Amino acid sequence: MKRIFYFFVLMALLLNCVFVFAENADKAPQFYDIAFNGEYYVAVGEKGSVITSRDGLDWSLGSVGSDKNLYGVTWGLNKFVAAGEEGVIFTSEDGKNWTKRDSGISSDIYGIEGNGDKFIAVGDMGKILVSPDGIRWSRIRMATMEVLKKVKWVNGIFLVVGEDKIILSSDDGISWEQINIDHSDIAFNDVVWNGKEYLIVGNKMSILTSEDGVSWEYSDHLEVADKELTDKNLNSILWYKDKFIAAGQDGIIMFSVDGTTWTEEMEVTKKCIMSLSTDGDMLVGVGKDGIIVVSENGEDWENLTKLTAGEKQYTLLENEEKSFQVLMEFPFNMNLDITRYIEWEVSDENVIRLEKGNVIKALNEGKSKIKVFYDEKTLEVPVTVEKPRDDISDAGENVNKDREEKDIRQLQKDLLKKIIEVIIRLTIVIILTFIIMHFVRKIKKK
């Protein structure tokens, strides 16, 4: 029985390892939170991923050296502190070199904040942690078991918001008061102070305001131009140049001067925006599928990803076929093949046909365009079809031969890349097998 048990444990570990590598082979990381320290931005996300930028436009991709998701990041006491899945905490002075710290818990941490004197981290099952330096952590015992999603230091107090409309308040991070709100399954996701009042945002466009952080009222007369927005979840909010900026589900971005009347910004992405930050001038939002959006005034936004085609212009002979590829370029030096996700249209279907979305079939001599649509972006790719002539048939054959050789070389490169990936995965599997079998033998000897 023991041998069977060890066998299944071994197989589970190996399969998990293989699937983790396969899962990340063709996708951009999710980003869950972003912070600014006065010099540069740091955003954290899926499987320990970190991106840094001085201007919010050009980014560098790195890692904390862990495969755990990072859900929160903050700056304080001359260091960044990031926290996330299974209670992991990391610290860094520059956002690039990270050191793992012991949180003392194994449940997820979703929010973290520093006030210049201490750090507070909050997470699953009502857990609250406090640290004097971001390195040594201790747990504060709480009566609640709700999921705590965000903690903010605003106007001299810590405010915590979470699922089931929970709000917690503390002026020292040690003693906490739970503020009673009608019980519901609606989650509160973020909180901000604008100098006069506090404002909380959450799921299903829920917005609450308070003058003292204790007595809260719903914005019952919330005015939104587009009624379809009323079911959207708001994930992040900040006060920027005399107005509230909120962002969330399906790329929604809104602004309001009074917290009651809201105007939706121009839609620049359908990806979920998880967190906003600002240096006072530039606004930066990060979110799902590697999305980064920026604005210099809070009203005009830009999606930093770009669409590019495998070739700037395609040229084919009649009856020839050629592979068509569309790439998504991210501002942190990552390109992903998104051909299978695009929508498209052909300007002149008498000239070309696009088969299965990735093969251009040349029909008749002429010019056409393939117009690509993906995540609120468009790309036009010119295609020219030439008619073969008898007097240059040999030249045409040479051209086709050159193209075939080019395609073969590309296939060889792709095959080599896949082989390297397989070798890396197999190497990891073999190493893990030896390690596990070593421990199995030790256990059996005992």
C-alpha positions as a Markdown table, in Angstrom:
| # | Residue | x | y | z |
|---|---|---|---|---|
| 1 | Met | 0.0 | 0.0 | 0.0 |
| 2 | Lys | 2.8 | 2.4 | 0.9 |
| 3 | Arg | 4.5 | 1.8 | -2.5 |
| 4 | Ile | 1.2 | 2.6 | -4.3 |
| 5 | Phe | 0.8 | 5.8 | -2.2 |
| 6 | Tyr | 4.3 | 6.9 | -3.0 |
| 7 | Phe | 3.7 | 6.2 | -6.6 |
| 8 | Phe | 0.6 | 8.4 | -6.8 |
| 9 | Val | 2.3 | 11.2 | -4.8 |
| 10 | Leu | 5.2 | 11.1 | -7.3 |
| 11 | Met | 2.9 | 11.2 | -10.3 |
| 12 | Ala | 0.9 | 14.1 | -8.9 |
| 13 | Leu | 4.0 | 16.2 | -8.3 |
| 14 | Leu | 5.5 | 15.4 | -11.7 |
| 15 | Leu | 2.2 | 16.2 | -13.6 |
| 16 | Asn | 1.9 | 19.4 | -11.6 |
| 17 | Cys | 5.4 | 20.5 | -12.6 |
| 18 | Val | 4.8 | 19.7 | -16.3 |
| 19 | Phe | 1.4 | 21.5 | -16.4 |
| 20 | Val | 2.8 | 24.6 | -14.7 |
| 21 | Phe | 5.4 | 25.0 | -17.4 |
| 22 | Ala | 2.9 | 24.3 | -20.2 |
| 23 | Glu | 0.5 | 26.8 | -18.8 |
| 24 | Asn | 3.0 | 29.7 | -18.9 |
| 25 | Ala | 4.4 | 28.9 | -22.3 |
| 26 | Asp | 2.1 | 31.3 | -24.3 |
| 27 | Lys | 0.5 | 33.8 | -21.9 |
| 28 | Ala | 1.4 | 37.1 | -20.3 |
| 29 | Pro | 1.4 | 37.3 | -16.5 |
| 30 | Gln | -1.6 | 38.7 | -14.6 |
| 31 | Phe | -0.8 | 41.8 | -12.6 |
| 32 | Tyr | -2.7 | 42.4 | -9.3 |
| 33 | Asp | -1.2 | 45.5 | -7.7 |
| 34 | Ile | 1.1 | 48.4 | -8.3 |
| 35 | Ala | 3.0 | 50.9 | -6.1 |
| 36 | Phe | 5.1 | 54.0 | -6.7 |
| 37 | Asn | 8.0 | 55.0 | -4.4 |
| 38 | Gly | 8.8 | 58.5 | -5.7 |
| 39 | Glu | 11.2 | 57.2 | -8.3 |
| 40 | Tyr | 9.7 | 54.2 | -10.1 |
| 41 | Tyr | 6.7 | 52.0 | -10.3 |
| 42 | Val | 6.7 | 48.3 | -9.2 |
| 43 | Ala | 3.8 | 46.0 | -10.2 |
| 44 | Val | 3.5 | 42.4 | -9.0 |
| 45 | Gly | 1.4 | 39.5 | -10.2 |
| 46 | Glu | 1.2 | 35.9 | -11.3 |
| 47 | Lys | 3.8 | 33.3 | -10.3 |
| 48 | Gly | 6.1 | 35.8 | -8.7 |
| 49 | Ser | 6.3 | 38.1 | -11.7 |
| 50 | Val | 7.4 | 41.7 | -11.2 |
| 51 | Ile | 7.7 | 44.7 | -13.6 |
| 52 | Thr | 9.4 | 48.0 | -12.9 |
| 53 | Ser | 9.4 | 51.3 | -14.7 |
| 54 | Arg | 10.6 | 54.9 | -14.1 |
| 55 | Asp | 8.2 | 56.6 | -16.4 |
| 56 | Gly | 5.3 | 54.2 | -16.6 |
| 57 | Leu | 5.9 | 53.7 | -20.3 |
| 58 | Asp | 9.0 | 51.4 | -20.6 |
| 59 | Trp | 9.0 | 48.4 | -18.3 |
| 60 | Ser | 11.4 | 45.6 | -17.3 |
| 61 | Leu | 10.1 | 42.1 | -16.5 |
| 62 | Gly | 11.6 | 40.2 | -13.5 |
| 63 | Ser | 10.7 | 37.8 | -10.7 |
| 64 | Val | 10.9 | 37.5 | -7.0 |
| 65 | Gly | 12.2 | 33.9 | -7.6 |
| 66 | Ser | 9.0 | 32.1 | -6.6 |
| 67 | Asp | 6.1 | 30.5 | -8.4 |
| 68 | Lys | 3.5 | 31.9 | -5.9 |
| 69 | Asn | 1.1 | 34.6 | -7.0 |
| 70 | Leu | 1.8 | 38.1 | -5.5 |
| 71 | Tyr | -1.5 | 40.0 | -4.8 |
| 72 | Gly | -0.2 | 43.1 | -3.1 |
| 73 | Val | 2.8 | 45.5 | -3.0 |
| 74 | Thr | 3.6 | 48.7 | -1.1 |
| 75 | Trp | 6.5 | 51.0 | -0.4 |
| 76 | Gly | 7.6 | 52.1 | 3.1 |
| 77 | Leu | 10.7 | 52.4 | 5.3 |
| 78 | Asn | 12.9 | 52.5 | 2.2 |
| 79 | Lys | 11.8 | 49.2 | 0.8 |
| 80 | Phe | 9.1 | 47.5 | -1.3 |
| 81 | Val | 7.2 | 44.8 | 0.4 |
| 82 | Ala | 5.2 | 42.3 | -1.7 |
| 83 | Ala | 2.8 | 39.6 | -0.4 |
| 84 | Gly | 0.6 | 36.9 | -1.8 |
| 85 | Glu | -0.3 | 33.2 | -2.2 |
| 86 | Glu | 0.2 | 30.9 | 0.8 |
| 87 | Gly | 1.4 | 33.8 | 2.9 |
| 88 | Val | 4.6 | 34.6 | 1.0 |
| 89 | Ile | 6.2 | 37.9 | 1.7 |
| 90 | Phe | 9.2 | 39.4 | -0.1 |
| 91 | Thr | 11.2 | 42.7 | 0.4 |
| 92 | Ser | 13.3 | 44.7 | -2.0 |
| 93 | Glu | 15.1 | 48.1 | -2.0 |
| 94 | Asp | 15.1 | 48.4 | -5.8 |
| 95 | Gly | 12.2 | 46.3 | -7.0 |
| 96 | Lys | 14.5 | 44.0 | -8.8 |
| 97 | Asn | 16.4 | 42.0 | -6.1 |
| 98 | Trp | 14.0 | 40.3 | -3.6 |
| 99 | Thr | 14.4 | 38.5 | -0.3 |
| 100 | Lys | 11.9 | 36.1 | 1.1 |
| 101 | Arg | 10.5 | 36.7 | 4.6 |
| 102 | Asp | 8.6 | 34.5 | 7.0 |
| 103 | Ser | 5.0 | 35.6 | 7.5 |
| 104 | Gly | 4.2 | 32.8 | 9.9 |
| 105 | Ile | 1.0 | 31.9 | 8.0 |
| 106 | Ser | 0.2 | 29.7 | 5.0 |
| 107 | Ser | -3.0 | 31.3 | 3.8 |
| 108 | Asp | -3.2 | 33.9 | 1.1 |
| 109 | Ile | -2.4 | 37.6 | 1.7 |
| 110 | Tyr | -4.3 | 40.0 | -0.6 |
| 111 | Gly | -3.4 | 43.5 | 0.7 |
| 112 | Ile | -0.4 | 45.2 | 2.2 |
| 113 | Glu | 0.3 | 48.8 | 3.3 |
| 114 | Gly | 2.9 | 50.8 | 5.0 |
| 115 | Asn | 2.5 | 54.1 | 6.9 |
| 116 | Gly | 6.1 | 55.0 | 7.4 |
| 117 | Asp | 6.1 | 53.4 | 10.9 |
| 118 | Lys | 4.9 | 49.9 | 10.3 |
| 119 | Phe | 3.4 | 47.5 | 7.7 |
| 120 | Ile | 0.0 | 45.9 | 7.8 |
| 121 | Ala | -0.9 | 42.8 | 5.7 |
| 122 | Val | -4.4 | 41.3 | 5.4 |
| 123 | Gly | -5.8 | 38.3 | 3.7 |
| 124 | Asp | -7.8 | 35.1 | 3.8 |
| 125 | Met | -9.9 | 34.0 | 6.8 |
| 126 | Gly | -9.7 | 37.4 | 8.5 |
| 127 | Lys | -6.0 | 37.3 | 9.0 |
| 128 | Ile | -4.1 | 40.6 | 9.9 |
| 129 | Leu | -0.4 | 40.7 | 10.2 |
| 130 | Val | 1.8 | 43.6 | 11.5 |
| 131 | Ser | 5.5 | 44.3 | 11.1 |
| 132 | Pro | 7.8 | 47.1 | 12.3 |
| 133 | Asp | 10.1 | 46.7 | 9.3 |
| 134 | Gly | 8.6 | 44.4 | 6.7 |
| 135 | Ile | 10.9 | 41.6 | 7.8 |
| 136 | Arg | 9.5 | 40.4 | 11.2 |
| 137 | Trp | 5.8 | 39.7 | 11.2 |
| 138 | Ser | 3.3 | 38.8 | 13.9 |
| 139 | Arg | -0.4 | 38.0 | 13.7 |
| 140 | Ile | -3.2 | 40.1 | 15.2 |
| 141 | Arg | -6.1 | 37.9 | 16.4 |
| 142 | Met | -9.4 | 38.9 | 14.9 |
| 143 | Ala | -13.0 | 37.6 | 15.4 |
| 144 | Thr | -13.9 | 37.8 | 11.7 |
| 145 | Met | -13.3 | 35.0 | 9.2 |
| 146 | Glu | -14.1 | 37.0 | 6.1 |
| 147 | Val | -11.7 | 37.5 | 3.3 |
| 148 | Leu | -9.9 | 40.8 | 3.7 |
| 149 | Lys | -8.9 | 42.2 | 0.3 |
| 150 | Lys | -7.3 | 45.6 | 0.8 |
| 151 | Val | -5.7 | 47.8 | 3.5 |
| 152 | Lys | -5.0 | 51.5 | 3.1 |
| 153 | Trp | -3.4 | 54.1 | 5.4 |
| 154 | Val | -5.7 | 57.1 | 4.8 |
| 155 | Asn | -6.0 | 60.3 | 6.9 |
| 156 | Gly | -4.1 | 58.9 | 9.9 |
| 157 | Ile | -6.0 | 55.5 | 10.1 |
| 158 | Phe | -5.8 | 52.1 | 8.6 |
| 159 | Leu | -8.9 | 51.0 | 6.8 |
| 160 | Val | -9.5 | 47.4 | 5.7 |
| 161 | Val | -12.2 | 46.3 | 3.2 |
| 162 | Gly | -13.2 | 42.9 | 2.1 |
| 163 | Glu | -15.8 | 40.4 | 1.2 |
| 164 | Asp | -19.4 | 40.4 | 2.6 |
| 165 | Lys | -19.2 | 44.2 | 3.0 |
| 166 | Ile | -16.7 | 44.1 | 5.8 |
| 167 | Ile | -14.9 | 47.3 | 6.9 |
| 168 | Leu | -12.3 | 47.4 | 9.7 |
| 169 | Ser | -10.7 | 50.5 | 11.2 |
| 170 | Ser | -7.6 | 51.1 | 13.3 |
| 171 | Asp | -5.4 | 54.0 | 14.2 |
| 172 | Asp | -2.4 | 51.8 | 15.3 |
| 173 | Gly | -2.8 | 48.6 | 13.4 |
| 174 | Ile | -3.1 | 46.6 | 16.6 |
| 175 | Ser | -6.6 | 47.3 | 17.9 |
| 176 | Trp | -9.3 | 47.1 | 15.3 |
| 177 | Glu | -12.9 | 48.1 | 15.2 |
| 178 | Gln | -15.4 | 46.3 | 12.9 |
| 179 | Ile | -17.9 | 48.6 | 11.2 |
| 180 | Asn | -21.3 | 47.1 | 10.8 |
| 181 | Ile | -22.8 | 47.2 | 7.3 |
| 182 | Asp | -25.8 | 45.2 | 6.2 |
| 183 | His | -24.6 | 41.7 | 5.5 |
| 184 | Ser | -24.4 | 40.8 | 1.8 |
| 185 | Asp | -22.2 | 38.8 | -0.6 |
| 186 | Ile | -21.0 | 42.0 | -2.2 |
| 187 | Ala | -17.2 | 42.5 | -1.8 |
| 188 | Phe | -15.5 | 45.9 | -1.1 |
| 189 | Asn | -12.2 | 46.2 | -3.0 |
| 190 | Asp | -10.5 | 49.5 | -2.3 |
| 191 | Val | -10.8 | 52.7 | -0.3 |
| 192 | Val | -9.5 | 56.3 | -0.7 |
| 193 | Trp | -9.5 | 59.7 | 1.1 |
| 194 | Asn | -9.7 | 62.9 | -0.9 |
| 195 | Gly | -9.1 | 65.4 | 1.9 |
| 196 | Lys | -12.8 | 65.7 | 2.8 |
| 197 | Glu | -14.3 | 62.3 | 2.7 |
| 198 | Tyr | -13.6 | 58.6 | 2.4 |
| 199 | Leu | -14.9 | 56.6 | -0.5 |
| 200 | Ile | -15.1 | 52.8 | -0.9 |
| 201 | Val | -15.6 | 50.9 | -4.2 |
| 202 | Gly | -16.6 | 47.3 | -4.7 |
| 203 | Asn | -18.5 | 44.7 | -6.8 |
| 204 | Lys | -21.6 | 45.6 | -8.8 |
| 205 | Met | -20.7 | 49.3 | -8.9 |
| 206 | Ser | -21.1 | 49.6 | -5.1 |
| 207 | Ile | -19.8 | 53.0 | -3.8 |
| 208 | Leu | -19.9 | 54.1 | -0.2 |
| 209 | Thr | -18.9 | 57.5 | 1.3 |
| 210 | Ser | -18.0 | 58.6 | 4.9 |
| 211 | Glu | -16.8 | 61.8 | 6.5 |
| 212 | Asp | -15.2 | 60.1 | 9.5 |
| 213 | Gly | -14.4 | 56.6 | 8.4 |
| 214 | Val | -16.9 | 55.2 | 10.9 |
| 215 | Ser | -20.4 | 56.0 | 9.6 |
| 216 | Trp | -20.8 | 55.0 | 6.0 |
| 217 | Glu | -23.6 | 55.7 | 3.4 |
| 218 | Tyr | -24.3 | 54.1 | 0.1 |
| 219 | Ser | -24.4 | 56.4 | -2.9 |
| 220 | Asp | -28.0 | 55.5 | -3.6 |
| 221 | His | -28.4 | 58.2 | -6.3 |
| 222 | Leu | -25.3 | 57.1 | -8.2 |
| 223 | Glu | -25.5 | 58.5 | -11.7 |
| 224 | Val | -23.7 | 56.7 | -14.5 |
| 225 | Ala | -24.2 | 57.6 | -18.2 |
| 226 | Asp | -24.3 | 54.0 | -19.4 |
| 227 | Lys | -26.7 | 51.9 | -17.4 |
| 228 | Glu | -25.0 | 48.7 | -18.5 |
| 229 | Leu | -22.1 | 49.6 | -16.2 |
| 230 | Thr | -24.1 | 49.2 | -13.0 |
| 231 | Asp | -23.2 | 45.5 | -12.8 |
| 232 | Lys | -19.4 | 46.0 | -13.2 |
| 233 | Asn | -17.0 | 45.4 | -10.4 |
| 234 | Leu | -14.7 | 48.3 | -9.4 |
| 235 | Asn | -11.3 | 47.0 | -8.2 |
| 236 | Ser | -9.3 | 50.2 | -7.6 |
| 237 | Ile | -9.8 | 53.9 | -6.8 |
| 238 | Leu | -7.6 | 56.9 | -6.2 |
| 239 | Trp | -7.8 | 60.7 | -5.9 |
| 240 | Tyr | -6.0 | 62.4 | -8.7 |
| 241 | Lys | -6.0 | 66.1 | -9.6 |
| 242 | Asp | -9.3 | 67.0 | -7.9 |
| 243 | Lys | -11.3 | 64.0 | -9.0 |
| 244 | Phe | -11.9 | 60.3 | -8.2 |
| 245 | Ile | -10.5 | 57.8 | -10.7 |
| 246 | Ala | -12.0 | 54.2 | -10.5 |
| 247 | Ala | -11.2 | 51.2 | -12.6 |
| 248 | Gly | -12.1 | 47.5 | -12.8 |
| 249 | Gln | -13.9 | 44.8 | -14.7 |
| 250 | Asp | -13.8 | 44.7 | -18.5 |
| 251 | Gly | -11.4 | 47.6 | -18.6 |
| 252 | Ile | -13.9 | 50.1 | -17.2 |
| 253 | Ile | -12.4 | 53.5 | -16.2 |
| 254 | Met | -14.5 | 56.2 | -14.7 |
| 255 | Phe | -14.0 | 59.6 | -13.0 |
| 256 | Ser | -16.1 | 61.7 | -10.7 |
| 257 | Val | -15.6 | 65.1 | -9.0 |
| 258 | Asp | -18.2 | 64.4 | -6.2 |
| 259 | Gly | -18.3 | 60.6 | -6.0 |
| 260 | Thr | -21.9 | 60.5 | -7.1 |
| 261 | Thr | -22.0 | 61.5 | -10.8 |
| 262 | Trp | -19.6 | 59.4 | -12.8 |
| 263 | Thr | -18.4 | 59.6 | -16.4 |
| 264 | Glu | -16.9 | 56.6 | -18.2 |
| 265 | Glu | -13.6 | 57.2 | -20.0 |
| 266 | Met | -12.9 | 56.1 | -23.6 |
| 267 | Glu | -12.6 | 52.3 | -23.6 |
| 268 | Val | -9.0 | 51.2 | -24.4 |
| 269 | Thr | -9.2 | 47.5 | -23.2 |
| 270 | Lys | -11.6 | 44.8 | -22.3 |
| 271 | Lys | -9.0 | 43.3 | -19.9 |
| 272 | Cys | -9.8 | 43.6 | -16.2 |
| 273 | Ile | -7.9 | 46.4 | -14.5 |
| 274 | Met | -6.8 | 45.4 | -11.0 |
| 275 | Ser | -4.9 | 48.4 | -9.6 |
| 276 | Leu | -4.1 | 52.1 | -10.2 |
| 277 | Ser | -1.2 | 54.2 | -9.1 |
| 278 | Thr | 0.2 | 57.7 | -9.8 |
| 279 | Asp | 3.3 | 59.8 | -9.4 |
| 280 | Gly | 1.2 | 62.9 | -9.3 |
| 281 | Asp | 1.3 | 63.4 | -13.1 |
| 282 | Met | 1.1 | 60.0 | -14.8 |
| 283 | Leu | -1.6 | 57.6 | -14.0 |
| 284 | Val | -0.8 | 53.9 | -14.4 |
| 285 | Gly | -3.2 | 50.9 | -14.3 |
| 286 | Val | -2.2 | 47.2 | -14.4 |
| 287 | Gly | -4.4 | 44.1 | -14.6 |
| 288 | Lys | -5.2 | 40.8 | -16.2 |
| 289 | Asp | -3.3 | 39.3 | -19.2 |
| 290 | Gly | -0.4 | 41.7 | -18.8 |
| 291 | Ile | -2.4 | 44.8 | -19.5 |
| 292 | Ile | -0.9 | 48.3 | -18.7 |
| 293 | Val | -2.9 | 51.5 | -19.3 |
| 294 | Val | -1.6 | 55.0 | -18.8 |
| 295 | Ser | -3.0 | 58.6 | -18.8 |
| 296 | Glu | -1.5 | 62.0 | -18.3 |
| 297 | Asn | -4.8 | 63.7 | -17.3 |
| 298 | Gly | -7.1 | 61.0 | -16.1 |
| 299 | Glu | -9.4 | 61.4 | -19.1 |
| 300 | Asp | -7.4 | 60.3 | -22.1 |
| 301 | Trp | -6.0 | 56.8 | -21.7 |
| 302 | Glu | -3.6 | 54.6 | -23.8 |
| 303 | Asn | -3.2 | 50.8 | -23.8 |
| 304 | Leu | 0.5 | 50.2 | -24.0 |
| 305 | Thr | 0.2 | 46.9 | -25.8 |
| 306 | Lys | 0.7 | 46.9 | -29.6 |
| 307 | Leu | -0.5 | 44.6 | -32.5 |
| 308 | Thr | 2.0 | 43.6 | -35.1 |
| 309 | Ala | 1.9 | 41.1 | -38.0 |
| 310 | Gly | 4.4 | 38.4 | -38.8 |
| 311 | Glu | 5.2 | 40.5 | -41.9 |
| 312 | Lys | 4.5 | 44.2 | -42.5 |
| 313 | Gln | 3.3 | 43.4 | -46.0 |
| 314 | Tyr | 2.5 | 40.0 | -47.6 |
| 315 | Thr | 3.2 | 39.3 | -51.2 |
| 316 | Leu | 2.0 | 36.1 | -52.9 |
| 317 | Leu | 1.5 | 34.6 | -56.4 |
| 318 | Glu | -1.9 | 33.4 | -57.5 |
| 319 | Asn | -2.9 | 30.1 | -55.9 |
| 320 | Glu | -0.1 | 30.5 | -53.4 |
| 321 | Glu | -0.7 | 30.0 | -49.6 |
| 322 | Lys | 1.2 | 31.6 | -46.8 |
| 323 | Ser | 0.9 | 31.5 | -43.0 |
| 324 | Phe | -0.6 | 34.6 | -41.3 |
| 325 | Gln | 0.5 | 35.6 | -37.8 |
| 326 | Val | -0.5 | 38.3 | -35.4 |
| 327 | Leu | 1.6 | 39.2 | -32.3 |
| 328 | Met | 0.8 | 41.2 | -29.2 |
| 329 | Glu | 3.8 | 43.2 | -28.1 |
| 330 | Phe | 4.0 | 44.1 | -24.4 |
| 331 | Pro | 6.1 | 47.1 | -23.1 |
| 332 | Phe | 8.2 | 44.7 | -20.9 |
| 333 | Asn | 9.9 | 42.9 | -23.8 |
| 334 | Met | 7.4 | 40.1 | -24.4 |
| 335 | Asn | 5.7 | 39.0 | -27.6 |
| 336 | Leu | 2.8 | 36.6 | -27.7 |
| 337 | Asp | 1.2 | 34.9 | -30.7 |
| 338 | Ile | -2.5 | 35.8 | -30.5 |
| 339 | Thr | -3.5 | 34.7 | -34.0 |
| 340 | Arg | -6.1 | 32.2 | -32.7 |
| 341 | Tyr | -7.9 | 34.9 | -30.6 |
| 342 | Ile | -8.3 | 37.6 | -33.2 |
| 343 | Glu | -11.3 | 38.8 | -35.2 |
| 344 | Trp | -10.7 | 39.8 | -38.8 |
| 345 | Glu | -12.1 | 40.9 | -42.1 |
| 346 | Val | -10.7 | 41.0 | -45.6 |
| 347 | Ser | -11.2 | 44.1 | -47.7 |
| 348 | Asp | -11.3 | 42.3 | -51.1 |
| 349 | Glu | -12.3 | 38.7 | -51.0 |
| 350 | Asn | -11.8 | 38.4 | -54.8 |
| 351 | Val | -8.1 | 38.8 | -54.2 |
| 352 | Ile | -7.4 | 36.7 | -51.1 |
| 353 | Arg | -9.1 | 34.5 | -48.6 |
| 354 | Leu | -8.1 | 34.0 | -45.0 |
| 355 | Glu | -8.6 | 30.4 | -44.1 |
| 356 | Lys | -8.9 | 29.3 | -40.4 |
| 357 | Gly | -7.7 | 32.8 | -39.5 |
| 358 | Asn | -4.0 | 32.0 | -40.1 |
| 359 | Val | -3.5 | 31.0 | -43.8 |
| 360 | Ile | -3.7 | 33.5 | -46.6 |
| 361 | Lys | -4.9 | 31.9 | -49.8 |
| 362 | Ala | -4.1 | 34.0 | -52.9 |
| 363 | Leu | -7.0 | 33.9 | -55.4 |
| 364 | Asn | -6.5 | 36.6 | -58.1 |
| 365 | Glu | -4.1 | 39.4 | -59.0 |
| 366 | Gly | -4.6 | 42.6 | -57.0 |
| 367 | Lys | -4.4 | 44.3 | -53.6 |
| 368 | Ser | -6.3 | 43.6 | -50.5 |
| 369 | Lys | -6.0 | 44.2 | -46.7 |
| 370 | Ile | -6.5 | 42.0 | -43.7 |
| 371 | Lys | -8.0 | 44.1 | -40.9 |
| 372 | Val | -7.4 | 42.6 | -37.4 |
| 373 | Phe | -9.4 | 43.3 | -34.3 |
| 374 | Tyr | -8.3 | 42.4 | -30.8 |
| 375 | Asp | -8.9 | 44.1 | -27.4 |
| 376 | Glu | -10.1 | 47.4 | -28.7 |
| 377 | Lys | -7.1 | 47.6 | -31.1 |
| 378 | Thr | -7.0 | 47.3 | -34.9 |
| 379 | Leu | -4.3 | 46.5 | -37.3 |
| 380 | Glu | -4.4 | 46.7 | -41.1 |
| 381 | Val | -2.0 | 44.4 | -43.0 |
| 382 | Pro | -1.5 | 45.0 | -46.8 |
| 383 | Val | -1.5 | 41.9 | -49.1 |
| 384 | Thr | -0.5 | 41.9 | -52.7 |
| 385 | Val | -1.2 | 39.1 | -55.1 |
| 386 | Glu | 0.8 | 38.9 | -58.3 |
| 387 | Lys | 0.0 | 37.0 | -61.5 |
| 388 | Pro | 2.8 | 34.6 | -62.6 |
| 389 | Arg | 4.1 | 35.3 | -66.1 |
| 390 | Asp | 5.3 | 32.6 | -68.5 |
| 391 | Asp | 8.4 | 34.5 | -69.4 |
| 392 | Ile | 9.5 | 34.6 | -65.8 |
| 393 | Ser | 8.3 | 31.2 | -64.8 |
| 394 | Asp | 11.8 | 30.2 | -63.8 |
| 395 | Ala | 12.2 | 33.3 | -61.7 |
| 396 | Gly | 8.8 | 32.6 | -60.1 |
| 397 | Glu | 9.9 | 29.1 | -59.4 |
| 398 | Asn | 13.1 | 30.4 | -57.7 |
| 399 | Val | 11.0 | 32.9 | -55.7 |
| 400 | Asn | 8.8 | 30.1 | -54.5 |
| 401 | Lys | 11.8 | 27.9 | -53.8 |
| 402 | Asp | 13.3 | 30.7 | -51.7 |
| 403 | Arg | 10.1 | 31.2 | -49.8 |
| 404 | Glu | 9.8 | 27.4 | -49.2 |
| 405 | Glu | 13.3 | 27.4 | -47.9 |
| 406 | Lys | 12.5 | 30.4 | -45.7 |
| 407 | Asp | 9.4 | 28.6 | -44.3 |
| 408 | Ile | 11.5 | 25.4 | -43.7 |
| 409 | Arg | 14.1 | 27.4 | -41.8 |
| 410 | Gln | 11.4 | 29.0 | -39.7 |
| 411 | Leu | 9.8 | 25.6 | -39.0 |
| 412 | Gln | 13.3 | 24.3 | -38.0 |
| 413 | Lys | 13.7 | 27.2 | -35.6 |
| 414 | Asp | 10.2 | 26.6 | -34.1 |
| 415 | Leu | 10.9 | 22.9 | -33.8 |
| 416 | Leu | 14.3 | 23.6 | -32.1 |
| 417 | Lys | 12.5 | 25.9 | -29.6 |
| 418 | Lys | 9.9 | 23.2 | -28.8 |
| 419 | Ile | 12.7 | 20.6 | -28.4 |
| 420 | Ile | 14.5 | 22.8 | -26.0 |
| 421 | Glu | 11.3 | 23.4 | -24.0 |
| 422 | Val | 10.7 | 19.6 | -23.8 |
| 423 | Ile | 14.3 | 19.0 | -22.8 |
| 424 | Ile | 14.0 | 21.5 | -20.0 |
| 425 | Arg | 10.8 | 20.1 | -18.7 |
| 426 | Leu | 12.1 | 16.5 | -18.9 |
| 427 | Thr | 15.2 | 17.5 | -17.0 |
| 428 | Ile | 13.2 | 19.0 | -14.2 |
| 429 | Val | 11.0 | 15.9 | -14.1 |
| 430 | Ile | 14.0 | 13.6 | -13.9 |
| 431 | Ile | 15.6 | 15.7 | -11.2 |
| 432 | Leu | 12.4 | 15.7 | -9.2 |
| 433 | Thr | 12.1 | 12.0 | -9.7 |
| 434 | Phe | 15.5 | 11.3 | -8.2 |
| 435 | Ile | 14.9 | 13.7 | -5.3 |
| 436 | Ile | 11.5 | 12.1 | -4.5 |
| 437 | Met | 12.8 | 8.5 | -4.9 |
| 438 | His | 15.7 | 9.4 | -2.6 |
| 439 | Phe | 13.3 | 10.5 | 0.1 |
| 440 | Val | 11.1 | 7.4 | -0.5 |
| 441 | Arg | 14.1 | 5.1 | 0.1 |
| 442 | Lys | 14.9 | 7.0 | 3.3 |
| 443 | Ile | 11.4 | 6.6 | 4.5 |
| 444 | Lys | 11.3 | 2.9 | 3.6 |
| 445 | Lys | 14.6 | 2.3 | 5.5 |
| 446 | Lys | 13.1 | 3.8 | 8.6 |
